[in-house]
């Protein structure tokens, strides 16, 4: 098989495989729901009520901020005489970890406030 045929068949096969997986997932989900409805299950069972949460975005944002702040602090420590090989990893881990702890505390506080509103 030449490179042209391989260059065409591989992408077509990939898209066909992705389409097949999605199609089978959708049709099997529909069959399962129809079977439950035929047996008398409540259709409201399929509706999930998701609480909008920005906890994941906040965690990533604080983590990246902590890493950036750690790099800045490591730069000042390295220019002040500390070994560069030790300053950068240490400060990145310290401030990244502090940012994750701050994110956890912030999320816990928001969860408690949400519970008190209910």
C-alpha positions as CSV (number, residue, x, y, z in Angstrom):
1,X,0.0,0.0,0.0
2,X,1.4,3.4,-1.0
3,X,1.8,6.4,1.2
4,X,-1.1,8.1,-0.6
5,X,-3.5,5.2,0.2
6,X,-2.2,5.1,3.8
7,X,-2.6,8.9,4.1
8,X,-6.2,8.6,3.1
9,X,-7.3,5.3,4.6
10,X,-6.0,5.9,8.1
11,X,-7.9,9.2,8.7
12,X,-11.0,7.8,7.2
13,X,-10.8,4.7,9.4
14,X,-10.2,6.9,12.4
15,X,-13.3,9.0,11.7
16,X,-15.4,5.9,10.9
17,X,-14.3,4.3,14.2
18,X,-15.1,7.5,16.2
19,X,-18.5,7.7,14.5
20,X,-19.2,4.1,15.2
21,X,-18.4,4.4,18.9
22,X,-20.5,7.5,19.3
23,X,-23.4,5.9,17.4
24,X,-23.4,2.7,19.4
25,X,-23.2,4.7,22.7
26,X,-26.2,6.8,21.7
27,X,-28.3,4.0,20.4
28,X,-27.6,1.7,23.4
29,X,-28.5,4.6,25.8
30,X,-31.8,5.1,23.9
31,X,-32.6,1.3,24.0
32,X,-31.8,1.2,27.8
33,X,-34.1,4.2,28.4
34,X,-36.9,2.8,26.3
35,X,-36.7,-0.6,28.1
36,X,-36.9,1.1,31.5
37,X,-39.9,3.2,30.4
38,X,-41.7,0.1,29.1
39,X,-41.2,-1.5,32.5
40,X,-42.8,1.5,34.2
41,X,-39.8,3.5,35.4
42,X,-40.2,7.2,36.0
43,X,-38.8,9.2,33.0
44,X,-37.6,11.8,35.6
45,X,-35.0,9.2,36.6
46,X,-32.9,10.2,33.5
47,X,-32.8,13.9,34.4
48,X,-29.8,14.7,36.6
49,X,-29.7,17.9,38.5
50,X,-26.1,19.2,38.4
51,X,-25.0,22.0,40.6
52,X,-23.0,24.5,38.7
53,X,-19.6,24.6,40.3
54,X,-16.5,26.6,39.5
55,X,-14.4,24.7,42.0
56,X,-12.3,22.9,39.4
57,X,-11.6,26.1,37.5
58,X,-10.7,27.9,40.7
59,X,-8.4,25.1,41.7
60,X,-6.5,25.2,38.4
61,X,-6.4,29.0,38.4
62,X,-5.0,29.1,41.9
63,X,-2.5,26.3,41.2
64,X,-1.2,28.0,38.1
65,X,-1.0,31.3,40.0
66,X,0.9,29.6,42.8
67,X,3.4,28.1,40.3
68,X,3.9,31.5,38.7
69,X,4.4,33.1,42.1
70,X,6.8,30.4,43.1
71,X,8.9,31.0,39.9
72,X,9.1,34.7,40.8
73,X,10.1,34.0,44.4
74,X,12.7,31.5,43.2
75,X,14.1,34.1,40.8
76,X,14.6,36.5,43.6
77,X,16.1,33.8,45.8
78,X,18.5,32.7,43.1
79,X,19.6,36.2,42.4
80,X,20.1,36.7,46.1
81,X,22.6,33.8,46.2
82,X,20.6,30.6,46.7
83,X,21.4,27.7,44.4
84,X,19.3,27.9,41.3
85,X,18.9,24.1,41.1
86,X,17.2,24.0,44.5
87,X,15.3,27.3,44.4
88,X,13.1,26.8,41.4
89,X,11.7,23.3,42.2
90,X,11.3,24.0,45.9
91,X,9.4,27.3,45.4
92,X,7.2,25.8,42.6
93,X,6.2,22.9,44.8
94,X,5.8,25.1,48.0
95,X,3.6,27.8,46.3
96,X,1.7,25.3,44.1
97,X,0.9,23.3,47.2
98,X,-0.1,26.4,49.2
99,X,-2.4,27.4,46.3
100,X,-4.1,23.9,46.3
101,X,-4.6,24.2,50.1
102,X,-6.1,27.7,49.6
103,X,-8.4,26.3,46.9
104,X,-9.5,23.5,49.2
105,X,-10.3,25.9,52.0
106,X,-12.1,28.3,49.7
107,X,-14.2,25.4,48.3
108,X,-15.0,24.1,51.8
109,X,-16.1,27.5,52.9
110,X,-18.4,27.9,49.8
111,X,-19.9,24.4,50.3
112,X,-20.7,25.3,53.9
113,X,-22.4,28.5,52.8
114,X,-24.4,26.6,50.2
115,X,-25.6,24.1,52.8
116,X,-26.6,26.9,55.2
117,X,-28.7,28.5,52.4
118,X,-30.8,25.3,51.9
